[in-house]
């Protein structure tokens, strides 16, 4: 399954860091990424980019001798995002049901809860 490759790729912290940089900057060359990812060398960054590209998480654009990478929001990335959303939403729904079953209510703000200036300072 293609999304299995995506999850395998996401298991590595360096690859997650690369994706975070790409999400922030939208598109970077391998050289720019290797400058931002200091815990591994340039060759390792290129290897990680290859794994991310094969997994379908990043796309590559060639311009002359340069390669630019960006997060690919289609394909396996959509599957990963969808699965994580379902997992988190299921957990939130279960927590809400459990809280409601215990009778816990979300406290609402009252006038005493609101920050007001200290009257002595006036």
C-alpha positions in Angstrom: 0.0 0.0 0.0 1.3 3.4 -1.0 0.4 5.0 2.4 2.5 2.4 4.1 5.6 4.0 2.4 4.4 7.4 3.6 4.2 6.2 7.2 7.5 4.5 7.0 9.0 7.7 5.7 7.5 9.7 8.5 9.0 7.4 11.1 12.3 9.2 10.8 12.8 12.4 12.7 15.1 13.9 10.1 12.4 13.4 7.4 9.8 15.0 9.6 12.1 18.0 10.1 12.6 18.2 6.3 8.8 18.2 5.8 8.4 20.9 8.5 11.0 23.1 6.7 9.3 22.5 3.4 5.9 23.3 4.9 7.3 26.6 6.2 9.2 27.7 3.1 6.9 26.0 0.5 9.9 25.1 -1.8 13.6 24.6 -1.2 16.6 23.3 -3.0 18.5 20.3 -1.5 21.3 22.8 -0.6 18.9 25.1 1.3 17.5 22.1 3.2 20.9 20.8 4.1 21.7 24.3 5.6 18.6 24.2 7.7 19.0 20.5 8.8 22.2 20.6 10.7 22.2 17.2 12.4 23.0 15.3 9.1 25.1 16.1 6.1 24.1 17.1 2.6 24.4 13.6 1.3 22.0 12.3 4.0 19.5 15.1 3.3 19.5 14.0 -0.4 18.9 10.4 0.7 16.0 11.4 2.9 14.6 13.5 0.1 14.7 10.5 -2.2 12.8 8.4 0.4 10.2 11.2 0.8 9.8 11.5 -3.0 9.4 7.8 -3.5 6.8 7.8 -0.7 4.9 10.5 -2.5 5.2 13.1 0.3 7.4 15.6 -1.6 7.5 16.6 -5.3 10.7 17.5 -7.2 11.0 20.3 -9.7 14.1 20.5 -11.8 15.5 23.8 -13.0 18.8 23.5 -14.8 21.1 21.6 -12.5 19.1 22.4 -9.4 16.3 20.4 -7.9 13.6 22.1 -5.8 11.4 20.2 -3.4 8.0 21.0 -2.0 5.4 19.1 0.1 3.1 17.1 -2.3 -0.4 17.5 -0.7 -1.9 14.9 -3.1 -1.8 11.1 -3.1 -0.3 9.4 0.0 -0.1 12.7 1.9 -3.9 13.0 1.8 -4.2 9.4 3.1 -1.9 10.2 6.0 -3.7 13.4 6.8 -7.1 11.8 6.6 -6.1 8.9 8.8 -4.6 11.2 11.5 -7.7 13.4 11.4 -9.9 10.4 11.9 -7.8 9.1 14.8 -7.7 12.5 16.5 -11.4 13.2 15.9 -12.3 9.7 17.3 -10.3 10.4 20.4 -11.9 13.8 20.9 -15.3 12.3 20.4 -14.6 9.6 22.9 -13.3 12.1 25.4 -16.4 14.3 25.0 -18.7 11.3 25.6 -16.7 10.2 28.7 -16.8 13.8 30.1 -20.5 14.1 29.4 -21.2 10.7 31.0 -19.4 11.9 34.2 -21.4 15.1 34.3 -18.3 17.3 33.7 -19.3 20.6 32.3 -17.0 23.0 30.6 -16.7 26.0 32.9 -17.9 29.3 31.5 -16.3 32.6 32.1 -17.9 34.8 34.7 -17.3 38.4 35.4 -14.9 37.4 38.2 -12.8 35.3 35.9 -12.2 38.2 33.5 -9.0 40.1 34.0 -9.9 43.5 35.3 -7.6 46.4 36.2 -6.7 46.5 39.9 -9.0 49.1 41.4 -6.3 50.2 43.9 -4.2 51.4 40.9 -6.9 53.9 39.9 
